Amino acid sequence: MEKNKLKNLLQNLEEIIKWFDEQEEVDVEAGLDKVKQGVSLIKTSRERLKEIENEFEKVKKDLDEEK
């Protein structure tokens, strides 16, 4: 399992959201840690999305060159 697969990143974000939803009373320090994890996951997800976009563009360019 690849660490930076978009599916895994999004699942981890969902787990953080679920954690917050399940808390009746959020421990501020634990909540801050979860927010920091979420920010890191969002940044990594954006980077991965950009990589995927670049891969699609390359495939499209290769296909257009074969015409």
Contacts in CASP RR format, 6 or more apart in sequence:
PFRMAT RR
TARGET T0000
AUTHOR 0000-0000-0000
METHOD contacts of the structure
MODEL  1
MEKNKLKNLLQNLEEIIKWFDEQEEVDVEAGLDKVKQGVSLIKTSRERLK
EIENEFEKVKKDLDEEK
1 8 0 8 1.000
2 8 0 8 1.000
4 44 0 8 1.000
4 48 0 8 1.000
5 48 0 8 1.000
6 45 0 8 1.000
6 48 0 8 1.000
6 49 0 8 1.000
6 52 0 8 1.000
9 41 0 8 1.000
9 44 0 8 1.000
9 45 0 8 1.000
9 48 0 8 1.000
10 45 0 8 1.000
12 37 0 8 1.000
12 38 0 8 1.000
12 41 0 8 1.000
13 38 0 8 1.000
13 41 0 8 1.000
13 42 0 8 1.000
13 45 0 8 1.000
16 34 0 8 1.000
16 37 0 8 1.000
16 38 0 8 1.000
16 41 0 8 1.000
19 34 0 8 1.000
20 26 0 8 1.000
20 31 0 8 1.000
20 34 0 8 1.000
END
